[in-house]
Amino acid sequence: MTTTSNAQTPALPHWESKPEDVTGAIREIKAALRARIARSGRTVEEHFADLEARISARVEQIKAERGRGEQVWPVIDFADIEAGTVAPELVAKVKERGCAVVRGTFPHEQALQWDRDIVDYVERNRFFETYTGPADDFFASVGSTPEIYPIYWSQPQMQARQSPRMAAVQGFLNSQWTHQSEGRTWFDPDRDSLYPDRIRRRPPGTDSAGLGTHLDTGSIDLYLTQGYQEVFRHLFDGTVESYDPWDAAHRTDAVNYPASTMCSAFRTFQGWTALSDMGHDQGVLHTVPIPEAMAYLLLRPLLDDVPDDELCGVAHNQTFPISWKWHPLLMEAVSGIPDVQAGDTVWWHCDLIHSVAEVEDQVGWGNVMYIPAAPWCPRNEAYAATVREAFLTGSSPSDFPEEHYERDWEGRFQPEQLNEIGRRGLGMTD
């Protein structure tokens, strides 16, 4: 096989904002990608067949483990992260699967108390009397009571975000990435930005349709923007065997098109903190625990069975969908988390396909705080400036709908309560 260097390969067409003619742009980029891959000496079909064989082997391994009743998700004790004694084979499993449950990130009773404190916070500020319903349709609501609360600045959320225990877990996860390459330092693994997100409270007896299988990294911008073309250069140059989902090169430069589903920050891992005990069969998180599956997703639309103006369902202003129609191999590997207790944290690589299972007549509460790992880098530093303003005014962060429920709320976390981790995470000190 022969390959050509990037310097000899014509640049791909790209649009730094959504093109007016999206259909035309899709046709143009697909033709350019096919031509670029052909320069490697292999057709798209040959290129994809090699990748599919490798992914298929991973899928079969996951299915075999499930069949034997083994746990697909790596489970780590926080005490081992704190002591630096996580077993090498467990670290390797995190890299292989791209996800992990960290037991006891916070003490069980502390997490339960945080859950009670959130209830007190929303009730004393008459949230349910003023709540007007979901401002976006990305998450479902349950009856007249929200499942996802557009709350960002409660005491529990901020205490967890600036906790040394959370920082230790985030640092461990960030360290799984290659953060220095091509002569650049892409991010600081030991300093996280405080990316504010919402909370979920799902009561016992709930019937929930869950959340479909999808990807959060981006949508058509993964194909059409120059930044993401650099991130996924090996896929588009015909050198997929060199693609490393743990290499941060260019990820902190790439940006998404403005959209209701975008994330302005670079997250190494998405994550949440359990505020209640949850059974593995009670409408919980599932993933396709194969980080390299991103290569499959991005190359799949280039095959001949996909219309020239189609990206297997990918569209602007929508999450990247994964389906039985276009991705049956990957769907076979969807695997749920184990039982978790309040205080455990759950993490998945930013490129990991994931979903939330449906549930009928849920047993127990299903309550979480969404807190990711978002290491300090120029992209996250820029977003931190907007986060600071939202924090100081009690506003909704700019990545989320402009609801601003907390601006005048009693008991909101205050600037004087920030510790050093919190100040650094908001860019208020170096």
N, C-alpha and C positions, 0 to 999 in steps of 0.2 A: 504494500500500500504506500502511496506517495501522498504527501501533504504539502500544502503551501503555507507560508507564514502569513500572519495578519497584514504585514506590510505589503505583500503581493496580492492580497485578496481585496477585490473592490468592496468599498463600504456598503453596508446595507442601507436602504432607504429608512428614514426614521422621522417621527413627528414628536416634538416636545410638548405639544398639546393635542388634544383629540382632533384628528382630521375631520374636515367637514364631510368628506365622502368616505365613511368608514368602510363600506363594502369595497370600494376601489382600493383603499389602502390595504385591506386584507389580501385581495388578489395580488397586489404588487409585492407585498412582503413575502407571501408564500412562494411566488415565482423566484424572487431573489434568494430566498433560503434554499430552495431546491437546487438552484444553480450553484450556490456557494458550497453546499455539501457535495455536489458532484465533482467539484474541483479537488476533493480529497481522494478521488479515485474510486469512490463507492457511490452507489445510488442511495437515495433516501431509504428505499426498501431494505437494502443490505445493511445499512447503518442501523435502522430500526430493529431489524431481526436480531442483530447481535445484542442490542440493549434489551430487547424483550426476553431473550434467553436468560440473561443475567437476572432480570427482575422476576421472571417465572420461578427461578430457583429459590429466590428469597420468599416468594409467595408460598411455595410448597413447604418450605421450612416452617413458616408461621402456621400454616394449616395443620401440619403434623404436630406441632407443639400444642395447639388448641385441642386436637384430637386426643392427645395424651393427658389432657387436663392440666397442662402446665401454664404458667403465667407468662404471657407474651411481653407484658410491660416490665422493664427493669424496676425494681423497688430498692430504694436506698434509705438507710437510716440517717437522719440529720446529724446524729452524734458522730458518725463517720466522716461526714463532710466537715464538721466543725473541727475534728481532730486530724483531718487530712489522711484518714485511713481507709478510704473507699477502695475496695479490692480492685486490682487492675482488670480482672475479668468482668467486673461490673461496669467499670468505666468503658470498656470495649463494647459492652452490651448497649450502653447509652448511645455510643457512636453508631452502632449498627442499627438500632431501632429508632433513634431520634426522639425518644420520649422517656419519661421517668416519673415515678411517684416518689416523693421524699417524705418519709414517715416522720411525724413529730417535728416538723419545721417550727411549729409553735405548740406550746403545751395545750392539751385537750381542753382543759377548763378555761384557759384564756380565750381560745377560739369561740367557745360557747358563750362566754361573757361578751365578746365582741358582737356576736349575733344578737344578743339581747340589747346591747347598747345601740345597735343600728335600728332596731325596732323602736326603742325609746326616742331616738333622734328623729325618725320620720313621723312618729305619732305626735310628739309634742309640738312639731312644726306643721301639723295639719296637712301632711303631704297628700293623704288620700282624699281630703276635701278639695284640694286644688289640682290634683293630677288630671290631666286632660286626655290621657291616652298616649300610646306610643307615637313619637314624632317621626319615626321611620319604621319600615316593615321588615327590617333585617331580623329582628327577634319577634317572636309571637308573644301576645299577652294571654293571660288566663282569666276568662270572665272579665269582670270589671277591675280586678286587682292586678297590677303589673307583675310579671315574672321577672323582667329586667327593670331594676329601679335606676332611673337616671340621676344617681347620687354619686358624688365624687370626693367630697371633702369632709366626710365624717371622721370622728376621732379614730375608730377602728381602722379605716382604710389608710389613713396617714400614718398611724402607729405601725401598721404592718409594712408599709412602703419604706419607712425609714428605720426599720428594725435591723440591728446587726445580724440577726439570724437570717432575715431575708437577704441581706447583702452577701452573706456567706454562700447561700445557695445560688444566687445569681452569679457570683464570681466563679463558682465551680462550673456552672453551665456555660458561661462565657468562655471559660478556658478550654472547652472542647473544640472551639473554633480556631482556625489559623487566622490570627488577627494582624500578623505582619507578613507581607509578601510584596513582591515587585518593588522593593525599596521603600514601602510606605507602611505606616502603622494605621490600620483602618479603624480601630477603636481601642479604648482602654478597658480591658476585661475586669478591672478591679473598681471601676466607678460606674454606677448605673444612673441613668436619668429616671426621674420619678414619673413614669408614664401613667397618667390617671385614666382609669376605666371605671365601669359601673359595677353593680352588684346584682346577683340573682337570688331571689327568695321564692322557692317553689313549694307550696304547702302540701301536707299529706292529703291524699285523695285526689290529687291533680290528674287530669287527663291532658297530656301534652303531645303535640305532633312532633316535637323535637326540632332538629335543624338538619337540613339535607347535607349530603356529603359534598364538601367544597374545599377550596384553598383560599387563603387570605392574602397571599403575597401581592397579588395584583390581578389584572384581567388582560384586556388587549394590550395594555401598556408593557407587559412582559415581552411582547413581540415588537412593538412599534416604537419604543423609546430607545435612544442610544445608550442610556445608562444600563438598562436591563439587557440590551444586546451584548454589552461588555460582561455583565455578570454571567450570562449563559453563553459566552463566546464559544466554549468547547462544543456545545450542542449544535451551534449554528455553523461551525467550521468543519464539521465532520470528524471531530476528535473526541467523541463522547466518552471514550475510555479515560480521558484526562479530566473529566468533570468531577469536581469534588464539592458536594453540598455543604461542606464545613469550611470552605475557603471564603473568607469575607471580602476578597478583592472586588472592588467596585460597588459592593452592595451599599455602602454608606454614601455613595455619590448618586445612586439611582433614585429617582423619584417617580411617584405615580401621577397619573392624570387626576385632577381634582374630581372627586366623586363621593357619594354618600357612604361608600364602603371602603374608602382608602384609609391607610395608616400613614401619618406623616413621619413617624419614627422608624428606625431600624430596630427590629426585635430579633435577637438570636433565638429566643424561645417565647412562645406564648404560654401563659400560665394562669392558674387560679389557686386560691387558698380556700380549703373547705371550712365552712362555718357550721356544718352539721355532719353527722355520720350518714354515709350513703352506701347502699348496696350496689353491687356491680350491675344489677338488672333493673335499676330504678331510674331509667332515662338519663344515663350518664354519658360522658365523653367517649367517643370511639375515634381511632385513627387508622390510617394505613401506615404501619410503622416501618416505612422504607423511605428514608430521606432522598434516595436517588430516584424515586418515582417522579420527581419533578421533570427529569429528562424525558420520561415516557409521556408525560402530559404535554410538554412543549413540542415534541416531535410527532405526536399522533396525528395532528391535523394536516401534516404534509403528505400522508399516504393517499393513494389514488382513490380510495373509497369515500373520501371527504370532499364535498363540493368546494370549488375554488374560492367561494366567498364565505366559507364556513370555518370556524375554529373550534369545532366540537362543542358548541354551545357557549363559548366565551364571548362576552359582550361588555361594552363600557357601562359603568355604573351598576354592575352586578358582580357578585362574587364568582369566582372561577368554579364552574360546576364539574363534578365527576359523576359519571352515570354508567349504568349497565349497558347502555347503547354504544358508547364510545370507549369505555374503559373497563370491560368485564374482568380482565385479569386483576386489576388493582382492587376492584370491589370485593373480590374473593378474600382479600387480606384484611378487611376492616375488623378491628379488634378493640374491645372495650377495656377500660381501666378496671383494676381489682376493687374490692370494697375499700372505702377510705373512711377515715375518722376526722372529725373536726381538728384542725391544726395541721393536717397533712397538706402538702402542696402538689399540684399536678402540672406537668410541663411537657410541651411538644415543640419540636423544631419549627421555625417559622414557615418552612416549605411543606410541612406535613399535611397531607389530606386528612380532614377530620369531619366529624358530625356529632350530633347529640341524638341519642336514641329516643324513640317515642316511648311513652309510658301511659298506662291506664291505672287509675286508682293508686297513685304513688303511695308507697309505704314510707313514712317519715318525711322529714324536711329535706329539700335539696338546695342548700344555700352556699353561695360562694362569693368571694371577692376576686375580681379579675386583676391580676398583677403580673405583668410579663417581666422578662429580662431584656432591658433596652440599654446597652452599654453606651458610655459617653463617646461621642464622635461628632464631627461637624454637623451632620444631619440632625442628630438628636439634640445637640446644643442649640440649633436654630429653633427647633420645636419647643425647647425648654423655655425660651423667651415668651412664647404665647401661653405656656402652662403657668408660668409665674404670674402673669396678669390674671388668668382665670382663678388661680389659687387666692390671690390677694382680694379679689372681688367676689369670690364665691360663685363664679360663672361656670357654665358648661365649657369644657375644653373645646378647641376649635375642630378637632376631629369628629365631634359628636353634634347632634342637633342642638340648636340654640334654645334650650329650655330654661336654664338659669334658675332652677327652683331654690337653690341654697343661698342666694345673695343676701337675704335678710334673716337667715335661720339662726336660731339660738343654738349654741353648742358646737358650731362649726369649728374645725381645727384652725388655730390661729398662727401667724408667723412666729410669735415668740415661743411657740411649742416645738419649732423645728430643732432637731439636733444637727450635728455636723454632716451626717449622711443625708439628711433632708435638704440642708442648705446646698450641699454640693450637687445633689440630684436635680435641684431646680436652677443650678447655675448661679447661685447667690454668693458663692465663694469658690476658689480654685481647689 
